[in-house]
Each structure stands twice: as structure tokens, then as C-alpha cells.
Amino acid sequence: MKITKAMSIKEVVEKYPATIPVFFKHGLGCVGCAAAQFESIEQGAAVHGIDVDALIADLNQAVAQE
């Protein structure tokens, strides 16, 4: 697993651009907002009521296909 819930949203998006549609699919459209710079995936998911484990699984699946 390359992506963990402790990683910042910005870090993941910069390192793995293919994850951007996955964030949007899960309802986390703040990939470019100021909070994404310091907020972990887990924090962002909690704020938006998103299942973080499902999000992490889909993010890692997107990265595995690269």
C-alpha cells in the first residue's frame, strides 16, 4: 500500500495525479483548497463524512494501475 490515511491530500495529489478523480468520486473535491495542504486524508474524509478505508483502497488501486 503506497498511500496511507496519514498522508496529506496535497502530498498524494502531487505525487500521484491519477488520484484526483478518485478524490472527486468519493466527494472530496477540496484537492486544490488551502486545507488540502496540511490536512491528512483521514482528517479530510472525517470532515466530509467519507469512509476513509474505502477511499484509501480506491486511491491505492488507482496508483497500482499507473
PDB file of N, CA, C, O and CB in Angstrom:
ATOM      1  N   MET A   1       0.854  -1.182   0.000  1.00  0.00           N
ATOM      2  CA  MET A   1       0.000   0.000   0.000  1.00  0.00           C
ATOM      3  C   MET A   1       0.894   1.237   0.000  1.00  0.00           C
ATOM      4  O   MET A   1       1.700   1.426   0.911  1.00  0.00           O
ATOM      5  CB  MET A   1      -0.969   0.002   1.232  1.00  0.00           C
ATOM      6  N   LYS A   2       0.752   2.068  -1.013  1.00  0.00           N
ATOM      7  CA  LYS A   2       1.578   3.251  -1.159  1.00  0.00           C
ATOM      8  C   LYS A   2       0.999   4.457  -0.432  1.00  0.00           C
ATOM      9  O   LYS A   2       1.736   5.296   0.086  1.00  0.00           O
ATOM     10  CB  LYS A   2       1.756   3.571  -2.614  1.00  0.00           C
ATOM     11  N   ILE A   3      -0.322   4.533  -0.400  1.00  0.00           N
ATOM     12  CA  ILE A   3      -0.994   5.694   0.180  1.00  0.00           C
ATOM     13  C   ILE A   3      -1.612   5.297   1.515  1.00  0.00           C
ATOM     14  O   ILE A   3      -2.278   4.267   1.630  1.00  0.00           O
ATOM     15  CB  ILE A   3      -2.078   6.254  -0.785  1.00  0.00           C
ATOM     16  N   THR A   4      -1.376   6.143   2.526  1.00  0.00           N
ATOM     17  CA  THR A   4      -1.961   5.894   3.850  1.00  0.00           C
ATOM     18  C   THR A   4      -2.842   7.076   4.238  1.00  0.00           C
ATOM     19  O   THR A   4      -2.729   8.164   3.673  1.00  0.00           O
ATOM     20  CB  THR A   4      -0.849   5.661   4.923  1.00  0.00           C
ATOM     21  N   LYS A   5      -3.714   6.848   5.204  1.00  0.00           N
ATOM     22  CA  LYS A   5      -4.631   7.917   5.616  1.00  0.00           C
ATOM     23  C   LYS A   5      -3.931   9.042   6.364  1.00  0.00           C
ATOM     24  O   LYS A   5      -4.514  10.109   6.557  1.00  0.00           O
ATOM     25  CB  LYS A   5      -5.726   7.347   6.483  1.00  0.00           C
ATOM     26  N   ALA A   6      -2.691   8.821   6.788  1.00  0.00           N
ATOM     27  CA  ALA A   6      -1.937   9.865   7.484  1.00  0.00           C
ATOM     28  C   ALA A   6      -1.283  10.848   6.512  1.00  0.00           C
ATOM     29  O   ALA A   6      -0.850  11.925   6.922  1.00  0.00           O
ATOM     30  CB  ALA A   6      -0.872   9.235   8.370  1.00  0.00           C
ATOM     31  N   MET A   7      -1.209  10.490   5.240  1.00  0.00           N
ATOM     32  CA  MET A   7      -0.583  11.374   4.246  1.00  0.00           C
ATOM     33  C   MET A   7      -1.473  12.582   3.981  1.00  0.00           C
ATOM     34  O   MET A   7      -2.697  12.495   4.079  1.00  0.00           O
ATOM     35  CB  MET A   7      -0.309  10.611   2.927  1.00  0.00           C
ATOM     36  N   SER A   8      -0.847  13.711   3.644  1.00  0.00           N
ATOM     37  CA  SER A   8      -1.644  14.892   3.319  1.00  0.00           C
ATOM     38  C   SER A   8      -2.249  14.730   1.927  1.00  0.00           C
ATOM     39  O   SER A   8      -1.692  14.052   1.063  1.00  0.00           O
ATOM     40  CB  SER A   8      -0.780  16.183   3.396  1.00  0.00           C
ATOM     41  N   ILE A   9      -3.380  15.356   1.735  1.00  0.00           N
ATOM     42  CA  ILE A   9      -4.063  15.302   0.439  1.00  0.00           C
ATOM     43  C   ILE A   9      -3.144  15.881  -0.630  1.00  0.00           C
ATOM     44  O   ILE A   9      -3.014  15.318  -1.717  1.00  0.00           O
ATOM     45  CB  ILE A   9      -5.419  16.078   0.482  1.00  0.00           C
ATOM     46  N   LYS A  10      -2.511  17.004  -0.319  1.00  0.00           N
ATOM     47  CA  LYS A  10      -1.619  17.665  -1.278  1.00  0.00           C
ATOM     48  C   LYS A  10      -0.472  16.742  -1.681  1.00  0.00           C
ATOM     49  O   LYS A  10      -0.140  16.637  -2.862  1.00  0.00           O
ATOM     50  CB  LYS A  10      -1.062  18.971  -0.683  1.00  0.00           C
ATOM     51  N   GLU A  11       0.122  16.085  -0.712  1.00  0.00           N
ATOM     52  CA  GLU A  11       1.234  15.167  -0.979  1.00  0.00           C
ATOM     53  C   GLU A  11       0.815  14.076  -1.959  1.00  0.00           C
ATOM     54  O   GLU A  11       1.543  13.773  -2.904  1.00  0.00           O
ATOM     55  CB  GLU A  11       1.737  14.535   0.330  1.00  0.00           C
ATOM     56  N   VAL A  12      -0.350  13.492  -1.736  1.00  0.00           N
ATOM     57  CA  VAL A  12      -0.829  12.405  -2.588  1.00  0.00           C
ATOM     58  C   VAL A  12      -1.127  12.912  -3.994  1.00  0.00           C
ATOM     59  O   VAL A  12      -0.747  12.275  -4.977  1.00  0.00           O
ATOM     60  CB  VAL A  12      -2.083  11.759  -1.983  1.00  0.00           C
ATOM     61  N   VAL A  13      -1.802  14.051  -4.094  1.00  0.00           N
ATOM     62  CA  VAL A  13      -2.167  14.597  -5.402  1.00  0.00           C
ATOM     63  C   VAL A  13      -0.922  14.971  -6.212  1.00  0.00           C
ATOM     64  O   VAL A  13      -0.864  14.743  -7.421  1.00  0.00           O
ATOM     65  CB  VAL A  13      -3.075  15.827  -5.231  1.00  0.00           C
ATOM     66  N   GLU A  14       0.068  15.545  -5.532  1.00  0.00           N
ATOM     67  CA  GLU A  14       1.301  15.928  -6.239  1.00  0.00           C
ATOM     68  C   GLU A  14       2.098  14.706  -6.684  1.00  0.00           C
ATOM     69  O   GLU A  14       2.655  14.684  -7.782  1.00  0.00           O
ATOM     70  CB  GLU A  14       2.172  16.814  -5.345  1.00  0.00           C
ATOM     71  N   LYS A  15       2.148  13.711  -5.838  1.00  0.00           N
ATOM     72  CA  LYS A  15       2.927  12.506  -6.138  1.00  0.00           C
ATOM     73  C   LYS A  15       2.211  11.581  -7.121  1.00  0.00           C
ATOM     74  O   LYS A  15       2.846  10.941  -7.960  1.00  0.00           O
ATOM     75  CB  LYS A  15       3.228  11.750  -4.854  1.00  0.00           C
ATOM     76  N   TYR A  16       0.888  11.520  -7.010  1.00  0.00           N
ATOM     77  CA  TYR A  16       0.077  10.614  -7.822  1.00  0.00           C
ATOM     78  C   TYR A  16      -1.120  11.365  -8.423  1.00  0.00           C
ATOM     79  O   TYR A  16      -2.228  11.259  -7.898  1.00  0.00           O
ATOM     80  CB  TYR A  16      -0.409   9.412  -6.972  1.00  0.00           C
ATOM     81  N   PRO A  17      -0.921  12.116  -9.506  1.00  0.00           N
ATOM     82  CA  PRO A  17      -2.027  12.884 -10.109  1.00  0.00           C
ATOM     83  C   PRO A  17      -3.228  12.025 -10.518  1.00  0.00           C
ATOM     84  O   PRO A  17      -4.346  12.533 -10.605  1.00  0.00           O
ATOM     85  CB  PRO A  17      -1.521  13.626 -11.321  1.00  0.00           C
ATOM     86  N   ALA A  18      -3.011  10.752 -10.764  1.00  0.00           N
ATOM     87  CA  ALA A  18      -4.115   9.863 -11.158  1.00  0.00           C
ATOM     88  C   ALA A  18      -5.139   9.692 -10.035  1.00  0.00           C
ATOM     89  O   ALA A  18      -6.219   9.147 -10.263  1.00  0.00           O
ATOM     90  CB  ALA A  18      -3.566   8.494 -11.569  1.00  0.00           C
ATOM     91  N   THR A  19      -4.811  10.149  -8.832  1.00  0.00           N
ATOM     92  CA  THR A  19      -5.741  10.006  -7.702  1.00  0.00           C
ATOM     93  C   THR A  19      -6.802  11.104  -7.664  1.00  0.00           C
ATOM     94  O   THR A  19      -7.796  10.976  -6.949  1.00  0.00           O
ATOM     95  CB  THR A  19      -4.970  10.008  -6.398  1.00  0.00           C
ATOM     96  N   ILE A  20      -6.606  12.166  -8.412  1.00  0.00           N
ATOM     97  CA  ILE A  20      -7.544  13.295  -8.359  1.00  0.00           C
ATOM     98  C   ILE A  20      -8.983  12.857  -8.644  1.00  0.00           C
ATOM     99  O   ILE A  20      -9.878  13.214  -7.878  1.00  0.00           O
ATOM    100  CB  ILE A  20      -7.126  14.373  -9.361  1.00  0.00           C
ATOM    101  N   PRO A  21      -9.242  12.093  -9.719  1.00  0.00           N
ATOM    102  CA  PRO A  21     -10.632  11.660  -9.948  1.00  0.00           C
ATOM    103  C   PRO A  21     -11.187  10.788  -8.819  1.00  0.00           C
ATOM    104  O   PRO A  21     -12.394  10.785  -8.579  1.00  0.00           O
ATOM    105  CB  PRO A  21     -10.720  10.896 -11.254  1.00  0.00           C
ATOM    106  N   VAL A  22     -10.332  10.063  -8.139  1.00  0.00           N
ATOM    107  CA  VAL A  22     -10.774   9.203  -7.023  1.00  0.00           C
ATOM    108  C   VAL A  22     -11.262  10.074  -5.867  1.00  0.00           C
ATOM    109  O   VAL A  22     -12.301   9.795  -5.269  1.00  0.00           O
ATOM    110  CB  VAL A  22      -9.616   8.264  -6.545  1.00  0.00           C
ATOM    111  N   PHE A  23     -10.507  11.131  -5.555  1.00  0.00           N
ATOM    112  CA  PHE A  23     -10.956  12.052  -4.503  1.00  0.00           C
ATOM    113  C   PHE A  23     -12.323  12.635  -4.855  1.00  0.00           C
ATOM    114  O   PHE A  23     -13.217  12.691  -4.011  1.00  0.00           O
ATOM    115  CB  PHE A  23      -9.925  13.192  -4.296  1.00  0.00           C
ATOM    116  N   PHE A  24     -12.482  13.070  -6.116  1.00  0.00           N
ATOM    117  CA  PHE A  24     -13.767  13.642  -6.546  1.00  0.00           C
ATOM    118  C   PHE A  24     -14.887  12.613  -6.467  1.00  0.00           C
ATOM    119  O   PHE A  24     -15.996  12.930  -6.036  1.00  0.00           O
ATOM    120  CB  PHE A  24     -13.660  14.183  -7.977  1.00  0.00           C
ATOM    121  N   LYS A  25     -14.600  11.390  -6.879  1.00  0.00           N
ATOM    122  CA  LYS A  25     -15.609  10.311  -6.862  1.00  0.00           C
ATOM    123  C   LYS A  25     -16.144  10.081  -5.452  1.00  0.00           C
ATOM    124  O   LYS A  25     -17.324   9.784  -5.265  1.00  0.00           O
ATOM    125  CB  LYS A  25     -15.008   8.998  -7.414  1.00  0.00           C
ATOM    126  N   HIS A  26     -15.277  10.219  -4.478  1.00  0.00           N
ATOM    127  CA  HIS A  26     -15.674   9.988  -3.083  1.00  0.00           C
ATOM    128  C   HIS A  26     -16.260  11.238  -2.419  1.00  0.00           C
ATOM    129  O   HIS A  26     -16.622  11.204  -1.242  1.00  0.00           O
ATOM    130  CB  HIS A  26     -14.478   9.503  -2.282  1.00  0.00           C
ATOM    131  N   GLY A  27     -16.354  12.338  -3.170  1.00  0.00           N
ATOM    132  CA  GLY A  27     -16.939  13.550  -2.616  1.00  0.00           C
ATOM    133  C   GLY A  27     -15.955  14.451  -1.915  1.00  0.00           C
ATOM    134  O   GLY A  27     -16.349  15.333  -1.152  1.00  0.00           O
ATOM    135  N   LEU A  28     -14.673  14.240  -2.164  1.00  0.00           N
ATOM    136  CA  LEU A  28     -13.632  15.069  -1.554  1.00  0.00           C
ATOM    137  C   LEU A  28     -13.056  15.959  -2.652  1.00  0.00           C
ATOM    138  O   LEU A  28     -12.003  15.675  -3.224  1.00  0.00           O
ATOM    139  CB  LEU A  28     -12.505  14.187  -0.877  1.00  0.00           C
ATOM    140  N   GLY A  29     -13.776  17.040  -2.926  1.00  0.00           N
ATOM    141  CA  GLY A  29     -13.403  17.914  -4.031  1.00  0.00           C
ATOM    142  C   GLY A  29     -12.438  19.006  -3.653  1.00  0.00           C
ATOM    143  O   GLY A  29     -12.207  19.926  -4.437  1.00  0.00           O
ATOM    144  N   CYS A  30     -11.870  18.924  -2.468  1.00  0.00           N
ATOM    145  CA  CYS A  30     -11.008  20.011  -1.992  1.00  0.00           C
ATOM    146  C   CYS A  30      -9.526  19.753  -2.278  1.00  0.00           C
ATOM    147  O   CYS A  30      -8.661  20.230  -1.544  1.00  0.00           O
ATOM    148  CB  CYS A  30     -11.211  20.213  -0.498  1.00  0.00           C
ATOM    149  N   VAL A  31      -9.237  19.009  -3.331  1.00  0.00           N
ATOM    150  CA  VAL A  31      -7.833  18.687  -3.618  1.00  0.00           C
ATOM    151  C   VAL A  31      -6.992  19.932  -3.874  1.00  0.00           C
ATOM    152  O   VAL A  31      -5.771  19.886  -3.724  1.00  0.00           O
ATOM    153  CB  VAL A  31      -7.747  17.763  -4.818  1.00  0.00           C
ATOM    154  N   GLY A  32      -7.613  21.033  -4.253  1.00  0.00           N
ATOM    155  CA  GLY A  32      -6.851  22.242  -4.511  1.00  0.00           C
ATOM    156  C   GLY A  32      -7.050  23.328  -3.467  1.00  0.00           C
ATOM    157  O   GLY A  32      -6.501  24.421  -3.605  1.00  0.00           O
ATOM    158  N   CYS A  33      -7.817  23.054  -2.439  1.00  0.00           N
ATOM    159  CA  CYS A  33      -8.092  24.087  -1.441  1.00  0.00           C
ATOM    160  C   CYS A  33      -6.946  24.217  -0.440  1.00  0.00           C
ATOM    161  O   CYS A  33      -6.060  23.364  -0.383  1.00  0.00           O
ATOM    162  CB  CYS A  33      -9.395  23.777  -0.705  1.00  0.00           C
ATOM    163  N   ALA A  34      -6.970  25.269   0.330  1.00  0.00           N
ATOM    164  CA  ALA A  34      -5.896  25.543   1.287  1.00  0.00           C
ATOM    165  C   ALA A  34      -5.769  24.439   2.336  1.00  0.00           C
ATOM    166  O   ALA A  34      -4.657  24.098   2.739  1.00  0.00           O
ATOM    167  CB  ALA A  34      -6.137  26.883   1.974  1.00  0.00           C
ATOM    168  N   ALA A  35      -6.878  23.884   2.776  1.00  0.00           N
ATOM    169  CA  ALA A  35      -6.839  22.844   3.801  1.00  0.00           C
ATOM    170  C   ALA A  35      -6.121  21.587   3.311  1.00  0.00           C
ATOM    171  O   ALA A  35      -5.528  20.862   4.109  1.00  0.00           O
ATOM    172  CB  ALA A  35      -8.254  22.491   4.241  1.00  0.00           C
ATOM    173  N   ALA A  36      -6.169  21.331   2.022  1.00  0.00           N
ATOM    174  CA  ALA A  36      -5.545  20.128   1.457  1.00  0.00           C
ATOM    175  C   ALA A  36      -4.028  20.137   1.641  1.00  0.00           C
ATOM    176  O   ALA A  36      -3.389  19.086   1.584  1.00  0.00           O
ATOM    177  CB  ALA A  36      -5.884  20.006  -0.029  1.00  0.00           C
ATOM    178  N   GLN A  37      -3.459  21.304   1.859  1.00  0.00           N
ATOM    179  CA  GLN A  37      -2.010  21.404   2.019  1.00  0.00           C
ATOM    180  C   GLN A  37      -1.529  20.784   3.322  1.00  0.00           C
ATOM    181  O   GLN A  37      -0.436  20.221   3.379  1.00  0.00           O
ATOM    182  CB  GLN A  37      -1.581  22.851   1.957  1.00  0.00           C
ATOM    183  N   PHE A  38      -2.339  20.886   4.364  1.00  0.00           N
ATOM    184  CA  PHE A  38      -1.907  20.379   5.664  1.00  0.00           C
ATOM    185  C   PHE A  38      -2.813  19.280   6.219  1.00  0.00           C
ATOM    186  O   PHE A  38      -2.432  18.588   7.163  1.00  0.00           O
ATOM    187  CB  PHE A  38      -1.839  21.511   6.648  1.00  0.00           C
ATOM    188  N   GLU A  39      -3.979  19.114   5.660  1.00  0.00           N
ATOM    189  CA  GLU A  39      -4.948  18.151   6.165  1.00  0.00           C
ATOM    190  C   GLU A  39      -4.614  16.744   5.679  1.00  0.00           C
ATOM    191  O   GLU A  39      -4.329  16.543   4.498  1.00  0.00           O
ATOM    192  CB  GLU A  39      -6.367  18.541   5.734  1.00  0.00           C
ATOM    193  N   SER A  40      -4.649  15.781   6.578  1.00  0.00           N
ATOM    194  CA  SER A  40      -4.429  14.389   6.172  1.00  0.00           C
ATOM    195  C   SER A  40      -5.674  13.877   5.456  1.00  0.00           C
ATOM    196  O   SER A  40      -6.756  14.456   5.559  1.00  0.00           O
ATOM    197  CB  SER A  40      -4.090  13.487   7.404  1.00  0.00           C
ATOM    198  N   ILE A  41      -5.494  12.791   4.737  1.00  0.00           N
ATOM    199  CA  ILE A  41      -6.643  12.174   4.057  1.00  0.00           C
ATOM    200  C   ILE A  41      -7.695  11.791   5.099  1.00  0.00           C
ATOM    201  O   ILE A  41      -8.893  11.967   4.878  1.00  0.00           O
ATOM    202  CB  ILE A  41      -6.200  10.915   3.230  1.00  0.00           C
ATOM    203  N   GLU A  42      -7.240  11.274   6.219  1.00  0.00           N
ATOM    204  CA  GLU A  42      -8.176  10.866   7.272  1.00  0.00           C
ATOM    205  C   GLU A  42      -8.974  12.061   7.799  1.00  0.00           C
ATOM    206  O   GLU A  42     -10.182  11.954   8.007  1.00  0.00           O
ATOM    207  CB  GLU A  42      -7.417  10.190   8.426  1.00  0.00           C
ATOM    208  N   GLN A  43      -8.309  13.189   8.013  1.00  0.00           N
ATOM    209  CA  GLN A  43      -8.995  14.384   8.504  1.00  0.00           C
ATOM    210  C   GLN A  43     -10.001  14.897   7.475  1.00  0.00           C
ATOM    211  O   GLN A  43     -11.133  15.239   7.819  1.00  0.00           O
ATOM    212  CB  GLN A  43      -7.978  15.485   8.844  1.00  0.00           C
ATOM    213  N   GLY A  44      -9.584  14.947   6.223  1.00  0.00           N
ATOM    214  CA  GLY A  44     -10.470  15.416   5.159  1.00  0.00           C
ATOM    215  C   GLY A  44     -11.695  14.529   5.014  1.00  0.00           C
ATOM    216  O   GLY A  44     -12.813  15.012   4.836  1.00  0.00           O
ATOM    217  N   ALA A  45     -11.466  13.225   5.094  1.00  0.00           N
ATOM    218  CA  ALA A  45     -12.574  12.273   4.980  1.00  0.00           C
ATOM    219  C   ALA A  45     -13.550  12.448   6.144  1.00  0.00           C
ATOM    220  O   ALA A  45     -14.765  12.404   5.952  1.00  0.00           O
ATOM    221  CB  ALA A  45     -12.042  10.821   4.940  1.00  0.00           C
ATOM    222  N   ALA A  46     -13.015  12.648   7.351  1.00  0.00           N
ATOM    223  CA  ALA A  46     -13.865  12.805   8.534  1.00  0.00           C
ATOM    224  C   ALA A  46     -14.738  14.060   8.413  1.00  0.00           C
ATOM    225  O   ALA A  46     -15.924  14.025   8.739  1.00  0.00           O
ATOM    226  CB  ALA A  46     -13.000  12.877   9.812  1.00  0.00           C
ATOM    227  N   VAL A  47     -14.156  15.154   7.951  1.00  0.00           N
ATOM    228  CA  VAL A  47     -14.886  16.414   7.810  1.00  0.00           C
ATOM    229  C   VAL A  47     -16.034  16.276   6.812  1.00  0.00           C
ATOM    230  O   VAL A  47     -17.096  16.875   6.981  1.00  0.00           O
ATOM    231  CB  VAL A  47     -13.936  17.534   7.367  1.00  0.00           C
ATOM    232  N   HIS A  48     -15.803  15.475   5.771  1.00  0.00           N
ATOM    233  CA  HIS A  48     -16.801  15.327   4.717  1.00  0.00           C
ATOM    234  C   HIS A  48     -17.672  14.076   4.865  1.00  0.00           C
ATOM    235  O   HIS A  48     -18.499  13.791   3.999  1.00  0.00           O
ATOM    236  CB  HIS A  48     -16.115  15.297   3.387  1.00  0.00           C
ATOM    237  N   GLY A  49     -17.491  13.331   5.959  1.00  0.00           N
ATOM    238  CA  GLY A  49     -18.306  12.142   6.201  1.00  0.00           C
ATOM    239  C   GLY A  49     -18.043  11.015   5.214  1.00  0.00           C
ATOM    240  O   GLY A  49     -18.965  10.308   4.809  1.00  0.00           O
ATOM    241  N   ILE A  50     -16.792  10.852   4.831  1.00  0.00           N
ATOM    242  CA  ILE A  50     -16.405   9.857   3.833  1.00  0.00           C
ATOM    243  C   ILE A  50     -15.769   8.652   4.518  1.00  0.00           C
ATOM    244  O   ILE A  50     -15.042   8.802   5.500  1.00  0.00           O
ATOM    245  CB  ILE A  50     -15.430  10.469   2.798  1.00  0.00           C
ATOM    246  N   ASP A  51     -16.041   7.473   4.004  1.00  0.00           N
ATOM    247  CA  ASP A  51     -15.433   6.235   4.508  1.00  0.00           C
ATOM    248  C   ASP A  51     -13.962   6.229   4.098  1.00  0.00           C
ATOM    249  O   ASP A  51     -13.631   5.970   2.941  1.00  0.00           O
ATOM    250  CB  ASP A  51     -16.181   4.957   3.957  1.00  0.00           C
ATOM    251  N   VAL A  52     -13.089   6.517   5.053  1.00  0.00           N
ATOM    252  CA  VAL A  52     -11.658   6.672   4.747  1.00  0.00           C
ATOM    253  C   VAL A  52     -11.028   5.373   4.250  1.00  0.00           C
ATOM    254  O   VAL A  52     -10.134   5.407   3.404  1.00  0.00           O
ATOM    255  CB  VAL A  52     -10.909   7.160   5.982  1.00  0.00           C
ATOM    256  N   ASP A  53     -11.477   4.238   4.762  1.00  0.00           N
ATOM    257  CA  ASP A  53     -10.887   2.966   4.330  1.00  0.00           C
ATOM    258  C   ASP A  53     -11.215   2.666   2.868  1.00  0.00           C
ATOM    259  O   ASP A  53     -10.363   2.174   2.127  1.00  0.00           O
ATOM    260  CB  ASP A  53     -11.383   1.819   5.221  1.00  0.00           C
ATOM    261  N   ALA A  54     -12.436   2.960   2.456  1.00  0.00           N
ATOM    262  CA  ALA A  54     -12.822   2.766   1.056  1.00  0.00           C
ATOM    263  C   ALA A  54     -12.056   3.734   0.159  1.00  0.00           C
ATOM    264  O   ALA A  54     -11.626   3.369  -0.935  1.00  0.00           O
ATOM    265  CB  ALA A  54     -14.347   2.958   0.877  1.00  0.00           C
ATOM    266  N   LEU A  55     -11.890   4.960   0.624  1.00  0.00           N
ATOM    267  CA  LEU A  55     -11.143   5.962  -0.140  1.00  0.00           C
ATOM    268  C   LEU A  55      -9.693   5.527  -0.324  1.00  0.00           C
ATOM    269  O   LEU A  55      -9.162   5.589  -1.432  1.00  0.00           O
ATOM    270  CB  LEU A  55     -11.202   7.333   0.563  1.00  0.00           C
ATOM    271  N   ILE A  56      -9.053   5.088   0.757  1.00  0.00           N
ATOM    272  CA  ILE A  56      -7.652   4.642   0.685  1.00  0.00           C
ATOM    273  C   ILE A  56      -7.515   3.452  -0.267  1.00  0.00           C
ATOM    274  O   ILE A  56      -6.570   3.388  -1.054  1.00  0.00           O
ATOM    275  CB  ILE A  56      -7.128   4.261   2.096  1.00  0.00           C
ATOM    276  N   ALA A  57      -8.443   2.527  -0.194  1.00  0.00           N
ATOM    277  CA  ALA A  57      -8.397   1.355  -1.084  1.00  0.00           C
ATOM    278  C   ALA A  57      -8.478   1.790  -2.544  1.00  0.00           C
ATOM    279  O   ALA A  57      -7.719   1.305  -3.383  1.00  0.00           O
ATOM    280  CB  ALA A  57      -9.550   0.372  -0.756  1.00  0.00           C
ATOM    281  N   ASP A  58      -9.395   2.701  -2.845  1.00  0.00           N
ATOM    282  CA  ASP A  58      -9.552   3.172  -4.229  1.00  0.00           C
ATOM    283  C   ASP A  58      -8.336   3.991  -4.673  1.00  0.00           C
ATOM    284  O   ASP A  58      -7.911   3.887  -5.824  1.00  0.00           O
ATOM    285  CB  ASP A  58     -10.837   4.018  -4.365  1.00  0.00           C
ATOM    286  N   LEU A  59      -7.775   4.803  -3.775  1.00  0.00           N
ATOM    287  CA  LEU A  59      -6.581   5.573  -4.129  1.00  0.00           C
ATOM    288  C   LEU A  59      -5.419   4.649  -4.469  1.00  0.00           C
ATOM    289  O   LEU A  59      -4.716   4.856  -5.458  1.00  0.00           O
ATOM    290  CB  LEU A  59      -6.187   6.514  -2.981  1.00  0.00           C
ATOM    291  N   ASN A  60      -5.226   3.636  -3.646  1.00  0.00           N
ATOM    292  CA  ASN A  60      -4.134   2.692  -3.905  1.00  0.00           C
ATOM    293  C   ASN A  60      -4.372   1.879  -5.167  1.00  0.00           C
ATOM    294  O   ASN A  60      -3.424   1.520  -5.866  1.00  0.00           O
ATOM    295  CB  ASN A  60      -3.957   1.756  -2.722  1.00  0.00           C
ATOM    296  N   GLN A  61      -5.614   1.593  -5.456  1.00  0.00           N
ATOM    297  CA  GLN A  61      -5.936   0.882  -6.703  1.00  0.00           C
ATOM    298  C   GLN A  61      -5.592   1.749  -7.912  1.00  0.00           C
ATOM    299  O   GLN A  61      -5.073   1.251  -8.911  1.00  0.00           O
ATOM    300  CB  GLN A  61      -7.435   0.485  -6.738  1.00  0.00           C
ATOM    301  N   ALA A  62      -5.883   3.045  -7.821  1.00  0.00           N
ATOM    302  CA  ALA A  62      -5.568   3.969  -8.925  1.00  0.00           C
ATOM    303  C   ALA A  62      -4.063   4.064  -9.135  1.00  0.00           C
ATOM    304  O   ALA A  62      -3.594   4.125 -10.272  1.00  0.00           O
ATOM    305  CB  ALA A  62      -6.150   5.371  -8.646  1.00  0.00           C
ATOM    306  N   VAL A  63      -3.315   4.075  -8.052  1.00  0.00           N
ATOM    307  CA  VAL A  63      -1.858   4.163  -8.135  1.00  0.00           C
ATOM    308  C   VAL A  63      -1.268   2.872  -8.679  1.00  0.00           C
ATOM    309  O   VAL A  63      -0.283   2.900  -9.417  1.00  0.00           O
ATOM    310  CB  VAL A  63      -1.260   4.478  -6.761  1.00  0.00           C
ATOM    311  N   ALA A  64      -1.855   1.756  -8.324  1.00  0.00           N
ATOM    312  CA  ALA A  64      -1.357   0.452  -8.785  1.00  0.00           C
ATOM    313  C   ALA A  64      -1.501   0.302 -10.292  1.00  0.00           C
ATOM    314  O   ALA A  64      -0.751  -0.454 -10.909  1.00  0.00           O
ATOM    315  CB  ALA A  64      -2.101  -0.685  -8.079  1.00  0.00           C
ATOM    316  N   GLN A  65      -2.451   1.009 -10.893  1.00  0.00           N
ATOM    317  CA  GLN A  65      -2.707   0.910 -12.323  1.00  0.00           C
ATOM    318  C   GLN A  65      -1.762   1.788 -13.139  1.00  0.00           C
ATOM    319  O   GLN A  65      -1.742   1.707 -14.367  1.00  0.00           O
ATOM    320  CB  GLN A  65      -4.143   1.287 -12.617  1.00  0.00           C
ATOM    321  N   GLU A  66      -0.976   2.632 -12.458  1.00  0.00           N
ATOM    322  CA  GLU A  66      -0.041   3.517 -13.174  1.00  0.00           C
ATOM    323  C   GLU A  66       1.138   2.748 -13.726  1.00  0.00           C
ATOM    324  O   GLU A  66       2.018   3.336 -14.355  1.00  0.00           O
ATOM    325  CB  GLU A  66       0.459   4.626 -12.256  1.00  0.00           C
TER     326      GLU A  66
END
